[in-house]
Amino acid sequence: MDGCSKPCNNFMLPCATNNPSRRYSTMLVHDIERIDAYYRALIERAADHVGIFYVGVKTTGVFCIATCRARKPKRENVVFYTDFKDALDAGYRPCKVCKPSENAHTAPPDVAEAIAWVRQHPKERLSDRHLRERSLSPERIRRWFQQHHGMSFQAFQRSLRINTALEELKGGRRATDTAFDHGYNSLSGFGYTVKKLTGAAPTSAARVIVLQRFTTPLGPMFVCASERGICLLDFVDSQVLESKFRDIQSLLQASILPGENQHTLQAERELGEYFEGTRHHFELALDTPGNTFQQSAWKALQAISYGSSASHEEQAAKLGQPQATQRIASAHGANRVAIVVPCHRVLSAHDSKLVRQQWLLEHERRHSRQTD
């Protein structure tokens, strides 16, 4: 299939497939098997394909993401791109149903404005009345938080206030002063809220794991961090996310609350640089409890070079235990910090259908070559 079959809709825009610097991954997809796989993912609304492809619909002139709820087009009426900008360059408009321009999960401007205000005023409460005064819809913000965080916007605010208060208590501030400063009318009310959320009284300075959400080209991710470092990093649609949450709370004897600290902010920044292709090594502090063998296996994962891959057998041999392939695979499965502890660089026979893994490996190989 030579040449470009994209409808340009009379737009005087450069054709991405004729741009050699972008030919590797940001182009119209030509491979028939890949197109068939992407079309099946579109029909099935496969969440793990968000960001893997963008589908242009010839009959409507719009482009969508994998999870779009709109009526599905016929196979002969679609083309697939691996980059958001290429779909725009071809003259396609963002779908109003799945809103690919918001990366499917990025907070829309009104929600982002509310979140920014809360982060700037962690001790204050942004009520529904205050939202309306800022021409923001409480109902829309509430729906977005329920869909993407599993809680109301007010519950999100309470968790942030409690997290800030606990940090102050750990710094030596009196519980009474902290309670009134954070808007509580009584110490008992403050104590009840803290205990309900963390399982411990405020005077015991309960341990907290902060949970922050951020977006990536492959969909949104959750990052959790203790005071010591990152303890969890994964995509929000991970099927084992809930078990990972339970594990880190049990292992670290702490409760998870929405919030941020220097570790989560650094993680968001470094992951952004990674997806831009400018960061090949992470400098994040990690807090990853595990047994001695797991720790060794995770350290060996981090030793695999950017843009390279290995097998479970090779990783076992590196640890001097060539017969421990199954233990290696199990340790990799127990890894709770995606990308930074790069399980995606270890391949097995059944990994061919893991589209995110393929995307990450292609991304690293491409940017590795660009820096050679």
Secondary structure, DSSP 4 states (H G I P E B T S, - for coil): --S-----TT-----GGG-GGGTTTSSB---HHHHHHHHHHHHHT-GGGBTTBEEEETTTTEEE-TT--SPPPPGGGEEEESSHHHHHHTTPEEPTTT-GGGTTTSPPHHHHHHHHHHHH-TTS---HHHHHHTT--HHHHHHHHHHHHSS-HHHHHHHHHHHHHHHHHHTT--HHHHHHHTT-S-HHHHHHHHHHHHSS-GGGT--EEEEEEE--TT--EEEEE-SSSEEEEEETT-TTHHHHHHHHHHHHT-EEEE---HHHHHHHHHHHHHHHT---S----B-----HHHHHHHHHHHTSPTT--EEHHHHHHHTT-TT-HHHHHHHHHT--BTTTS-GGGEE-TTGGG-HHHHHHHHHHHHHHHHH-
